[in-house]
Amino acid sequence: MLIVNVPSINGLGKTKGCEKAGEKILEALKNIHSNENGKVIDFNLLDKKNIHIDAENIISSQENIYDEAMSIFNSDERILFIGGDHSISYPLGKAFLRYCRNEENIKEPTLIVFDAHADLMKPMKEPTHEEWLRALIEKGFPAKNVLLVGVRNMRKDEIIFLKEKGIRIISMNQLQSDLEDACDIIMEFANGEDKESYLSIDIDVIDPAYAPATGYPESGGLSSREFIYLIQRLQRLKSLKAIDLVEINPEKDINFDFMTTKLGAKIVAEMI
């Protein structure tokens, strides 16, 4: 697996600090010597890469993320991108869509998004972390191939857009009712020889009792143990090409003994 640090934010100042997450998560990963499947993790042997970001130029940064991602997707590796805020998923998602539509290897793109919020607000020219998913769908990502998991706070406009486009959703109630069955549904959604899957993880899908250091914490989320169960199963998907992990803010985490950053490192370790 290739681990790619994408230290970019576009949250109108609300996500400042998230650009430091990749560096801090990788630092915390040095203290994880194996994952729960017994795979030894030697930090020095991990394949790692940084994408250059111009913090003063959002347009340039998003273009560079897209270009770099296109090159990375064409490798045979599974990729884990560490943000940054959720705005990075817009250029990454565009690159993933183009990769799947390569005439030499056409695949059906599927996108699974773990998030407390739908991120379906009407997008600005350069979509922020609250608009990236709608912008990606409006750019051509098939809405029927998008699955939102754990959403528990949506605006009226987002609910209307979600229903109009037929975007599928697995609610927190459904997850809490039968976590194993919900995971089966997610895996069935992503499985298929003709499919290529992208998993996008906003840390706020996890309850702030376990992941407090994020921009928009929403109570009533998954426990860290429940989420680890889900990703331990999802990482087995043959169709899984890429993952992103976003919205961890180390600056806020100082007051919580870096609990959220350490959880981010744990998630990375379980995906390796």
C-alpha positions, -999 to 999 in steps of 0.1 A, spaced: 0 0 0 11 35 -8 4 62 18 1 97 4 0 128 25 -23 155 10 -20 185 34 -47 206 17 -77 225 32 -105 245 17 -129 251 45 -132 289 45 -110 289 76 -131 264 96 -107 235 90 -74 253 97 -51 228 114 -62 197 93 -34 203 69 -10 190 97 -29 157 101 -9 136 77 24 144 93 11 138 129 -8 106 120 24 92 104 43 102 135 18 83 157 20 53 134 56 48 144 43 36 178 21 9 162 42 -22 157 15 -45 143 -22 -44 134 -49 -66 149 -45 -91 121 -9 -97 133 7 -79 104 40 -64 115 43 -27 106 78 -14 100 74 23 96 107 27 77 96 1 51 62 17 44 58 33 9 51 70 15 47 100 -7 38 137 -2 18 158 -26 30 194 -28 4 220 -18 4 258 -24 -15 270 6 -20 304 -10 -35 290 -42 -65 267 -39 -69 263 -77 -33 253 -82 -34 229 -52 -65 211 -64 -50 209 -99 -18 194 -85 -37 169 -64 -56 158 -95 -25 154 -116 -5 136 -90 -35 113 -82 -38 104 -119 -3 92 -119 -7 73 -87 -39 56 -97 -23 41 -127 0 21 -105 -9 -14 -93 -9 -4 -57 -38 3 -33 -35 39 -21 -43 56 12 -46 93 11 -43 113 43 -58 148 44 -63 176 50 -100 183 50 -127 167 29 -121 191 0 -92 169 -11 -118 142 -21 -130 164 -50 -98 163 -71 -90 128 -59 -125 117 -68 -123 133 -103 -90 115 -108 -105 82 -96 -134 86 -120 -111 92 -150 -89 63 -140 -120 40 -139 -130 52 -174 -97 45 -189 -104 28 -223 -78 1 -216 -93 -9 -183 -129 3 -179 -143 -2 -144 -175 8 -127 -165 34 -101 -181 31 -66 -177 56 -38 -184 47 -1 -184 78 21 -183 75 59 -194 109 72 -216 126 98 -226 151 71 -237 147 35 -214 174 20 -240 180 -7 -243 218 -5 -244 238 -37 -207 240 -47 -185 270 -51 -160 273 -80 -134 254 -60 -156 231 -38 -150 232 0 -152 204 24 -190 209 27 -197 207 -11 -171 183 -26 -195 153 -31 -222 173 -49 -196 189 -71 -181 155 -79 -216 141 -88 -223 172 -110 -189 165 -127 -202 131 -138 -196 106 -109 -227 83 -111 -249 91 -81 -263 55 -81 -227 44 -73 -224 66 -42 -232 52 -7 -233 75 23 -227 58 57 -233 72 91 -248 106 81 -268 121 109 -271 159 102 -283 171 68 -295 205 56 -329 207 37 -312 213 3 -289 183 8 -319 160 15 -336 173 -16 -305 167 -38 -299 132 -22 -335 121 -30 -335 136 -65 -302 118 -74 -312 85 -57 -281 85 -36 -281 55 -12 -276 59 25 -270 37 55 -282 56 86 -268 54 121 -300 37 132 -294 10 106 -258 6 117 -268 4 154 -296 -21 147 -273 -46 131 -237 -36 124 -227 -69 108 -257 -68 84 -250 -32 75 -214 -41 67 -226 -69 45 -247 -43 25 -217 -20 21 -195 -49 9 -222 -61 -15 -224 -26 -29 -187 -25 -36 -182 -61 -47 -180 -71 -84 -154 -80 -109 -163 -49 -130 -160 -25 -100 -133 -3 -86 -140 12 -52 -130 43 -33 -135 46 4 -137 81 19 -135 84 57 -144 117 75 -133 111 111 -165 128 123 -185 96 114 -171 84 148 -187 98 179 -168 128 194 -164 108 226 -137 89 207 -127 114 180 -132 149 194 -106 168 174 -125 176 142 -142 206 127 -178 196 131 -183 170 158 -217 153 158 -229 133 188 -245 99 182 -218 84 160 -200 51 158 -177 40 185 -140 36 176 -144 -1 181 -174 -4 158 -156 16 131 -125 -6 134 -147 -36 129 -160 -21 97 -127 -12 82 -112 -45 91 -138 -61 69 -138 -35 42 -100 -37 37 -106 -72 24 -125 -60 -6 -108 -70 -38 -123 -40 -56 -109 -15 -31 -84 7 -49 -82 38 -27 -90 52 7 -89 87 21 -89 98 57 -98 134 64 -109 161 89 -85 152 118 -73 184 134 -41 180 155 -42 215 167 -75 208 185 -62 174 196 -36 189 219 -63 192 246 -73 155 242 -39 138 245 -39 134 207 -67 108 210 -81 115 175 -46 115 158 -38 82 174 -71 68 162 -62 80 127 -30 61 130 -49 30 142 -72 32 112 -42 35 88 -26 5 105 -57 -16 101 -60 -8 64 -24 -18 57 
